[in-house]
Amino acid sequence: MENPPSPSLTRANLITFLTERIAKRLDCPPEELHPDSNLIELGLQSVDAVLLSGDLEDTFGEEVEPTLLLNQHTINQVADKYLAPNDR
């Protein structure tokens, strides 16, 4: 049985974390990423999703499948799905 996300985890800091990590993977400034921008259209690839899922797991202690990042099209959608543990 999976543990719920860390109690210190908020939607806001998850979005900040995702924005910073995705910007790094896409080699662009974080302020250029909008939380509703389509990640695939911005250039996110499967290898990026694998690395980002590992970053999420390392940082927040929750196992995350790379498909979470590929099946959700925006940072907001990824955050919403991640914070809904029964829906992962």
HUWOZI-V797300 format. One record per backbone hydrogen bond with DSSP energy under -1.0 kcal/mol. NH is the residue of the N-H (numbers start at 1). CO is the residue of the C=O. Records with the same first field share a line. If there is no record, write none. Layout:
NH->CO, CO
This chain:
9->6
14->10
15->11
16->12
17->13
18->14
19->15
20->16
21->17
22->18
23->19
24->20
25->21
26->22
28->23
32->29
33->30
37->34
39->73
42->38
44->39
49->45
50->46
51->47
52->48
53->49
54->50
55->51
56->52
57->53
58->54
59->55
60->56
61->57
68->65
69->66
70->66
71->67
76->35
78->74
79->75
80->76
81->77
82->78
83->79
87->84
